C-alpha cells in the first residue's frame, strides 16, 4: 500500500490472561479515513490505546511517518501531532469550552513556565497566537455560542463536539476517534459526520475511526478493518468488507448489510 502513514505490525497485548489483541497488523494510508469495527470486546479501543501510547504492546511494532513509536510516551506522541478523542468524554467539566480547547494546545506551547506565569513578551504573543487558533476551531465546529460556558452545562452531543475540538487544537496529522457519535441523535450524528469529513478532506488529517453505526462507517470510510476476539478477521474497502463471509458471520450478520 503506497504512502502508509501509520503501520501496525503483529501487535499483541493481554490483561490477566485475556488476549485483548492477538497479532493485529494494519496499514493506514496517508489522508484516509480508516475505520475499525467489530463486536464489543473485540479489541478496538485497546488498539487505539496502543497507537496513542496509553498501552504499550507486549509484542509487535507501531510506526508513524516512518518512525517507530511503539514505546514512545503519550506526550511525545502528542508532539508528533497524534491526537485522540475518548469513548467516555474526558473533558474538564467546570472549565469553559474555550479553556478546554486551550488545554489541547499544551504540546505546542514553547514558552517556559516562568514566562507563562509572568505573561509578558514572547509568552504573551504565544498566548495570543494559541487563542487565535482555538477561536478558529470554535468557528469551524459552530460552537461560538457556548464558548464561555462550563462544559458540564452542555448537552452530551455538544460535549462530544468540544472533545473533538480539543483534539483538533493539537493540529493533528493523525486523529484517533473512539466512538465520536456514540449516544448521539440523528441530527448530532449528521453534524459530526460533516465535521469529520471536513477535517479529513479540507485539513488533510488522517483519521482512524471506531464507530458502531455501520451506515456511517460504510458511507465515509476509505478502508475498514474488522476485529473479533482481538484478531483481525477482515480488511478492505467498505464494499469488500460487506462481502467478506468471515465478517458477515462474526459481526455484520445482517442481510441488509451483507450485500449479495
RODO-2510 file (C-alpha; in nm, 4 decimals, decimal comma):
residues 260
     n   res          X          Y          Z
     1     x     0,0000     0,0000     0,0000
     2     x     0,1550     0,3275    -0,1072
     3     x     0,2233     0,6196     0,1259
     4     x     0,1487     0,4439     0,4544
     5     x     0,1017     0,6981     0,7330
     6     x     0,0581     0,4529     1,0208
     7     x     0,1754     0,0912     1,0238
     8     x     0,0748    -0,1603     1,2904
     9     x     0,2662    -0,4880     1,2705
    10     x     0,1764    -0,8017     1,4671
    11     x     0,0632    -0,6086     1,7770
    12     x    -0,0459    -0,8121     2,0782
    13     x    -0,1410    -0,7252     2,4353
    14     x    -0,3159    -0,9147     2,7126
    15     x    -0,4655    -0,8413     3,0535
    16     x    -0,4893    -1,1087     3,3213
    17     x    -0,4639    -1,3911     3,0734
    18     x    -0,7156    -1,2393     2,8316
    19     x    -0,5684    -1,1586     2,4896
    20     x    -0,7106    -0,8157     2,4005
    21     x    -0,5097    -0,8000     2,0763
    22     x    -0,3574    -1,1048     1,9137
    23     x    -0,1140    -1,0337     1,6313
    24     x    -0,3017    -0,7434     1,4695
    25     x    -0,1462    -0,5820     1,1617
    26     x    -0,2913    -0,2820     0,9804
    27     x    -0,1680    -0,0142     0,7404
    28     x    -0,3384     0,3256     0,7369
    29     x    -0,2876     0,5268     0,4155
    30     x    -0,1979     0,8938     0,4488
    31     x    -0,5029     1,1177     0,4196
    32     x    -0,7517     0,8340     0,4587
    33     x    -1,0432     0,7618     0,6898
    34     x    -0,9784     0,4104     0,8175
    35     x    -1,2491     0,2593     1,0366
    36     x    -1,2054    -0,0213     1,2886
    37     x    -1,5202    -0,2195     1,3580
    38     x    -1,6149    -0,5313     1,5494
    39     x    -1,8308    -0,6584     1,8348
    40     x    -1,7967    -0,5225     2,1873
    41     x    -1,4779    -0,6596     2,3404
    42     x    -1,3146    -0,7167     2,0022
    43     x    -1,0085    -0,5059     2,0946
    44     x    -1,0884    -0,1831     1,9071
    45     x    -1,0218     0,0590     2,1930
    46     x    -0,7186    -0,1444     2,3016
    47     x    -0,5733    -0,0878     1,9550
    48     x    -0,6398     0,2870     1,9747
    49     x    -0,4789     0,2892     2,3203
    50     x    -0,1689     0,1224     2,1767
    51     x    -0,1473     0,3807     1,8976
    52     x    -0,1903     0,6753     2,1364
    53     x     0,0566     0,5394     2,3923
    54     x    -0,1881     0,4673     2,6711
    55     x    -0,0940     0,0994     2,6364
    56     x     0,2455    -0,0429     2,5415
    57     x     0,2124    -0,3596     2,3296
    58     x     0,3717    -0,6759     2,4603
    59     x     0,4510    -0,7752     2,1030
    60     x     0,4805    -0,6052     1,7647
    61     x     0,5621    -0,2549     1,6418
    62     x     0,3772     0,0660     1,5603
    63     x     0,5312     0,3047     1,3084
    64     x     0,4101     0,6589     1,2408
    65     x     0,5519     0,8576     0,9496
    66     x     0,8371     0,6070     0,9274
    67     x     0,9276     0,6363     1,2972
    68     x     0,8926     0,3529     1,5488
    69     x     0,6654     0,4881     1,8255
    70     x     0,5848     0,1539     1,9915
    71     x     0,7291     0,2557     2,3286
    72     x     0,7088     0,6317     2,2974
    73     x     0,5379     0,8150     2,5868
    74     x     0,1931     0,9661     2,5177
    75     x     0,3220     1,3243     2,5472
    76     x     0,5919     1,2523     2,2886
    77     x     0,3267     1,1161     2,0536
    78     x     0,1278     1,4354     2,1054
    79     x     0,4367     1,6291     1,9995
    80     x     0,4286     1,4244     1,6777
    81     x     0,0688     1,5519     1,6321
    82     x    -0,1157     1,2323     1,7193
    83     x    -0,4437     1,3360     1,8828
    84     x    -0,7419     1,1383     2,0068
    85     x    -1,0923     1,1553     2,1457
    86     x    -1,2245     0,9141     2,4072
    87     x    -1,5196     0,6769     2,4160
    88     x    -1,6116     0,8284     2,7529
    89     x    -1,5880     1,2069     2,7452
    90     x    -1,2662     1,3241     2,9142
    91     x    -1,3164     1,6990     2,9468
    92     x    -1,2719     1,9388     3,2404
    93     x    -1,6410     1,9849     3,3229
    94     x    -1,6016     2,3008     3,5349
    95     x    -1,3862     2,4792     3,2765
    96     x    -1,5242     2,6739     2,9828
    97     x    -1,5299     2,5437     2,6271
    98     x    -1,2560     2,7923     2,5379
    99     x    -1,0313     2,6830     2,8246
   100     x    -1,0831     2,3128     2,7459
   101     x    -0,9715     2,3755     2,3893
   102     x    -0,6705     2,5711     2,5135
   103     x    -0,5551     2,2622     2,7073
   104     x    -0,5299     2,0883     2,3707
   105     x    -0,2582     2,3360     2,2702
   106     x    -0,0291     2,2362     2,5562
   107     x     0,2072     2,0249     2,3455
   108     x     0,2515     2,3198     2,1061
   109     x     0,3419     2,5760     2,3742
   110     x     0,7059     2,6774     2,3768
   111     x     0,7324     2,9468     2,6472
   112     x     0,8816     2,8428     2,9787
   113     x     0,6763     2,8145     3,2973
   114     x     0,8146     3,1397     3,4435
   115     x     0,7406     3,3357     3,1275
   116     x     0,3877     3,1966     3,1119
   117     x     0,3330     3,2849     3,4774
   118     x     0,4500     3,6427     3,4261
   119     x     0,2604     3,6628     3,0961
   120     x     0,4917     3,9021     2,9152
   121     x     0,6936     3,9310     2,5964
   122     x     0,7104     3,6078     2,3948
   123     x     0,4681     3,4307     2,6290
   124     x     0,2009     3,6950     2,5694
   125     x     0,2471     3,6786     2,1931
   126     x     0,2309     3,2999     2,2052
   127     x    -0,0890     3,3118     2,4124
   128     x    -0,2498     3,5391     2,1535
   129     x    -0,1493     3,3029     1,8722
   130     x    -0,2889     2,9997     2,0551
   131     x    -0,6164     3,1766     2,1313
   132     x    -0,6483     3,2763     1,7677
   133     x    -0,6064     2,9123     1,6638
   134     x    -0,8640     2,7978     1,9204
   135     x    -1,1147     3,0615     1,8074
   136     x    -1,0798     2,9304     1,4521
   137     x    -1,1672     2,5801     1,5743
   138     x    -1,4640     2,7174     1,7676
   139     x    -1,5936     2,8765     1,4485
   140     x    -1,5262     2,5603     1,2474
   141     x    -1,7256     2,3452     1,4912
   142     x    -2,0036     2,6057     1,5188
   143     x    -1,9807     2,6337     1,8995
   144     x    -1,9204     3,0094     1,9359
   145     x    -2,2496     3,0496     2,1232
   146     x    -2,1217     2,8262     2,4076
   147     x    -1,7556     2,9253     2,4067
   148     x    -1,7698     3,0773     2,7581
   149     x    -1,9984     2,8167     2,9156
   150     x    -1,8689     2,5464     3,1510
   151     x    -1,8562     2,2191     2,9601
   152     x    -2,0609     2,0436     3,2294
   153     x    -2,3610     2,2624     3,1405
   154     x    -2,3673     2,1478     2,7777
   155     x    -2,5659     1,8652     2,6213
   156     x    -2,3928     1,5324     2,5697
   157     x    -2,3749     1,5826     2,1930
   158     x    -2,2226     1,9274     2,2338
   159     x    -1,9649     1,7911     2,4788
   160     x    -1,8611     1,5340     2,2179
   161     x    -1,8133     1,8212     1,9737
   162     x    -1,5987     2,0097     2,2269
   163     x    -1,3844     1,6989     2,2779
   164     x    -1,3311     1,6836     1,9039
   165     x    -1,2280     2,0498     1,9188
   166     x    -0,9728     1,9813     2,1904
   167     x    -0,8181     1,7103     1,9734
   168     x    -0,8115     1,9493     1,6769
   169     x    -0,6355     2,2099     1,8910
   170     x    -0,3224     1,9936     1,8677
   171     x    -0,3255     2,0487     1,4889
   172     x    -0,3054     1,6712     1,4416
   173     x    -0,1621     1,4841     1,1497
   174     x    -0,3253     1,1662     1,2820
   175     x    -0,6637     1,1824     1,4585
   176     x    -0,7899     0,8819     1,6562
   177     x    -1,1670     0,8913     1,7066
   178     x    -1,3075     0,6434     1,9594
   179     x    -1,6852     0,6253     1,9006
   180     x    -1,7310     1,0001     1,8391
   181     x    -2,1015     0,9526     1,7602
   182     x    -2,1977     0,7193     2,0466
   183     x    -2,5180     0,8301     2,2191
   184     x    -2,5997     1,0994     1,9648
   185     x    -2,9324     1,1587     1,7963
   186     x    -2,9617     1,1592     1,4153
   187     x    -2,9059     1,5344     1,3770
   188     x    -2,5997     1,5335     1,6013
   189     x    -2,4570     1,2388     1,4072
   190     x    -2,5044     1,4228     1,0783
   191     x    -2,3131     1,7207     1,2156
   192     x    -2,0300     1,5014     1,3466
   193     x    -2,0008     1,3183     1,0142
   194     x    -1,9785     1,6521     0,8346
   195     x    -1,7030     1,7725     1,0677
   196     x    -1,5024     1,4501     1,0317
   197     x    -1,5238     1,4665     0,6519
   198     x    -1,4146     1,8311     0,6529
   199     x    -1,1250     1,7536     0,8892
   200     x    -1,0124     1,4764     0,6591
   201     x    -1,0727     1,6374     0,3205
   202     x    -1,0119     2,0078     0,3842
   203     x    -0,7454     1,9832     0,6544
   204     x    -0,5789     1,6705     0,5194
   205     x    -0,5841     1,4868     0,8521
   206     x    -0,5526     1,1077     0,8508
   207     x    -0,8345     0,9642     1,0631
   208     x    -0,8702     0,6307     1,2411
   209     x    -1,2312     0,5828     1,3484
   210     x    -1,4054     0,3395     1,5818
   211     x    -1,7799     0,3505     1,5243
   212     x    -2,0737     0,1110     1,5668
   213     x    -2,3055     0,2846     1,3197
   214     x    -2,2438     0,0741     1,0100
   215     x    -2,4260     0,3204     0,7878
   216     x    -2,1777     0,5913     0,8838
   217     x    -1,8775     0,3575     0,8560
   218     x    -1,9685     0,2351     0,5101
   219     x    -2,0504     0,5857     0,3849
   220     x    -1,7377     0,7751     0,4909
   221     x    -1,4536     0,5197     0,5192
   222     x    -1,1820     0,4619     0,2628
   223     x    -1,0722     0,1427     0,4397
   224     x    -1,2348    -0,0779     0,7034
   225     x    -1,0631    -0,3269     0,9341
   226     x    -1,2676    -0,5774     1,1342
   227     x    -1,1611    -0,7202     1,4709
   228     x    -1,3109    -1,0149     1,6564
   229     x    -1,1740    -1,1516     1,9850
   230     x    -0,8565    -0,9481     1,9384
   231     x    -0,7773    -1,0737     1,5893
   232     x    -0,8223    -0,9054     1,2533
   233     x    -1,0685    -1,1098     1,0502
   234     x    -1,1152    -0,8774     0,7542
   235     x    -0,9876    -0,5625     0,5861
   236     x    -1,0551    -0,3710     0,2664
   237     x    -1,2825    -0,1145     0,1124
   238     x    -1,6355    -0,0895     0,2555
   239     x    -1,7662    -0,2876    -0,0426
   240     x    -1,5085    -0,5628     0,0123
   241     x    -1,5828    -0,5867     0,3833
   242     x    -1,9552    -0,6108     0,3155
   243     x    -1,8893    -0,9173     0,1015
   244     x    -1,6422    -1,0875     0,3383
   245     x    -1,8083    -1,4076     0,4686
   246     x    -1,5989    -1,4120     0,7880
   247     x    -1,7084    -1,0566     0,8686
   248     x    -2,0730    -1,1305     0,7903
   249     x    -2,0661    -1,4398     1,0105
   250     x    -1,8839    -1,2782     1,3053
   251     x    -2,0204    -0,9268     1,3083
   252     x    -2,2487    -0,7909     1,0399
   253     x    -2,4835    -1,0872     1,0213
   254     x    -2,7492    -0,8729     0,8593
   255     x    -2,8857    -0,9335     0,5125
   256     x    -2,9242    -0,5602     0,4628
   257     x    -2,5518    -0,5072     0,5266
   258     x    -2,4240    -0,8230     0,3624
   259     x    -2,4962    -0,7099     0,0118
   260     x    -2,5308    -1,0057    -0,2248
***
